[in-house]
Amino acid sequence: MEPRTRGSGPQNPSAADRVRAELALPRVGGIDGEQTRVNDSAVTDRRVTYPNMARPSDPTAKTRLLQAAEKVFVENGLDRARVEEIASAAGVSKGSFYLHFKSKEHAFNEILGEVLDILGQALGSMEDGLSRQQGKSHEAIIAEWFEQDLRFFEYVWERRGVVRLVLEGGGSPDHRHLTEVFAQHAEEATVRFIRHGVSRGYYRPDIDPVYAATFIAGGYDRLARRLVSEAERPDLRLWIAEAQAMCLRALGTPDFIASTVSFHQRLLASDLGDQAVG
């Protein structure tokens, strides 16, 4: 029942793929996978293709520039960010910035593309996991969904500044539509999750998958927006458990609801035991 995700296969291009098509950026690694950096030799944005640039002598400059740019974009938004400030924060000259990026928009697009690609791949792995549920108990399936959700939201918290920027469209009108692209795909994927659950007998057959997906995907979107606005790290295990319980109790068959209650009771007991030991 993962309430969001990318599709598997060419017939269901991921939200990240759709956004990358808008930005014309290559793919990068995922939350659990190895990072594959962008090829500097042929970077393209939505307006113009840039020729090969001379390879800079400082091998760490681009990484430092991206880290500095992320910080500046998070603090100021894209429109108010200044190249001079990014270069200064990275400890390089303004000229060095232009060895790696044609413009601040180009740097922002690379950061945006990386985050959306990582989130998209994480969501996609959830959907891919549906095919591996055969023979598992209801509680084992619910536990697997819980851990997948927890890893996803831990990444959202870890990169909360830039994720908040993504959710706000980069602080620039030119990028606001990208958030809707991602949200629309998440809702479409939720429909597939619900239909899968109905076909496996986890969810009630009287549910309308489209309407249910709208509520669930919207709820998780609001949860992510609340998370990136928190001043201190909340108890994500409790957050995910409560969100999961509400969704599964609304959708599940009596047997699946019973397994949900049992899993969350054991989870709560285990967490309370860990706190008592600590």
N, C-alpha and C positions, 0 to 999 in steps of 0.2 A: 504494500500500500504506500510506497514512498510518495509523498505528496509533492513531487516535482521531479524532473530529470530530463536528460536528453534521450533521444531515440537511438536505437542501434540499427546500423545498416543505412545504406544510401537513401532509402525511402523515407527516413526520418532524420534529416540533418539536424544536428544539435543546435541549441540556442547559441552556444559559443561559435559554431561554424557560421551561423547566420550573421552574427555580429562581426566575425572576422572577415566575412565577405564584404560587409559594409566598409570595414577599415582596410581591407586588402592586406591582412597580416598573416604570417605563417603560424602553425600550431606550436605549442610548448608542452611541457610535461604536466603531470597531474599531482594531486596531493600526495599519493603514495609512490608515484613513478619518478624516474629520473628526469631532470630538467633538460630540455633541448633548447638552446638559445637561438635567437633569431639570426638569420643570415644577413650580415650587414651589407653584402655586396649588391643586393637588389631590393631595397625597401620601397614599398609603394603605399601611398595613402589614397584617399578617395578622389584626389584632384590631379595628381601629377606623379609620374614615375621618375625616380632619381637615379642618375648614373652611378657606377661604382665610385666609391670614395676611397682615398688612400687609407691604408690600414694604420691606425694610430699606434704610436710607440708605447704608450702606457696601457698594459693589458687589463688593468683594473678600472680604468677611467670610466668606461661605459657603465659598469655595475654601480660605481659610486654616483654617477650622474642620474641613473634611474632611481636609486635610493633617495637621493636629494630631491629629484623631481617629484617623487611620490609624496614626500613630506611637504613640499611647497604647494603642490596641488591640493592636498588634504586641507592645508591651512587656509589657502587663498582661493581655491577653485581655479579652473583652467583660464578663464578670461582675465583674472587679475594676477596670475602668475607671471613672473618675469624671468627671462633667460639668465640675466645677470645674477639674480638671486640663486637660481639653481646651480649655476657654475661655481659661485662663491661657496655655497654649502658643500659642494663636492670637492672643493679644493683645487679646481682647475680654472683655466681661463675661459672667457666667453668663446674664443676661437676654437678651443678644444671641444666645447659643446657642439659646435657646428661640424666638427669632424665626424660626429656620431649621429646627429639628428639634424634634419633640414629645418625644423621649427619646434617650438614647444608642443604644438599639436601632434607632431610626429612622435615625440617622447611620450605624451599622454596616451596616444593610441597604442603604443607598445605595452605600457603598463596596463591599460584597460583590457587589451587583448589577452595578456598573460593571466590576469585574474579571472576573466570570464572563461578562458580555456580550462583553467584548473577546476573552477566550479563546475563547468559543463562536464568534464571528464569524471569528476566525483559523482555527479548525478547520473551520468551514463552507466557507471559501474553498478549503481543501485538497480537500474533497470536490467542490466545484463544478468544480475543475480537472480532474477525471477526464474530463469530456466534451470537453476540449480536447486530448486526447492523440493524436487521430487523426493519423497521418502522421509522428509523432515517433519518433526512434530510441530504443532502449532506454536508451542512456546519457543522452540528453537528458531522458527521463522520470525517471530516477534522480537526475540533477542537480537537476531541479525539485523533487522530493520532499525532497532534502537541504536546499535553500535554504528551503523552507517550514518544515521541522522546525527549522532553525537560527533563523529569525525567531521562531518560537514560543517556543523555549527561551531566546532572548535576552530576550524580554519577561518570561518567568518569572523570570529572574535579576534584571532591572531592578526588578521589583515583588516580589522574593523574600519580603520581610517579610509583606506582606498575602497573597501566595499561600500561604505557609506557614500563615498563620492560616486561610485557606479550607480547606486540606487537613486542618487539625486541627478543623474545624467551628467556627471562631471562638472557640475556647476556652470554648465554652458548650454545654451539652447540648441546648439548644433549636435549635441550628443544625447539629448533627453529621449529620443525615440529608441535608442539602443536598450534602455531599461525595459521598455514595453516589449521589444522583440524577445528578450530573455524571459519575461513574465508570461508572455503568450505561449512560448514553447513549454514552460513548466506546467502550465495548465493543460496543454495537450497531452503531455506525458502522464499527468495525473489521471486523465481519462483512461489511458492505457493500463495504468496500475489498477484502477478500480475494476475495469472489465476483466483483467486477469484474476483479481480476487473473487469476482462473482463466478467466473468459470471454474475456479478451484474449490468453490464452496466456502471460502472464507467470509464473503460478504453476502448480504441479503440480495436476492434476485430482483426485488422490487425497487431497487435504487436506480435513479437516473444518473448515469456516470458523468454526464456533462454538467449538470447542475451541482452534483456533489463535488466535482473537481474544482468548480469555481470557488466554492466555499473553502475547500481544503487548501488549494494553492494560495488563495488570498490570505488565509490564516497564517500559513508558514511565511509568506512574504512579510506580513506585519510583524511576525516574531523576529525575523531577521532585522527588520528596521528598528525594532525596539532594542535588540541586542547591540547593534552598532552605536546606539545612543547612550548605552549604559556607561557610567563613570567607572564602575568597578566590575570585575568579572563575576557574573551571577553563577548560581549553581546550575550549570548546563544540564547535568544529569536529571535534575528535578524538572527543569523546563521541558526537556525532550520527553520525559516520562508523562508529564501532564498533557502535552500536546498529542502524543501518541495515544494515550488513553481516551481522550475526547474523540479522536478520529475513529479509532477501532471500535469503541462502544457505539458510535453512531452508525457505522457501516456493517459491523460484524454480525454473523449468525450467533445464536445462543452459545454454541460450543466454542466459537472463536472468542467471544466476549469472555467466557469463563477462563480460557487460556490467557487472555490479556490481563484479567484481574489477578490470576495466579502469578504471572510473570512480574507484574508491578509490585505485588506484595513481597515477593522474594527480593526484588531489587531494593525496595525501601528498607527491608529488614537488613540486607547486606550493607547498605550505606550507613544506616544507623549504628550497626555493629562496628564498622570501620571508624566512625566518629568517636564511639565510646573508647575504642582501643587507643585512638590518637589523643 
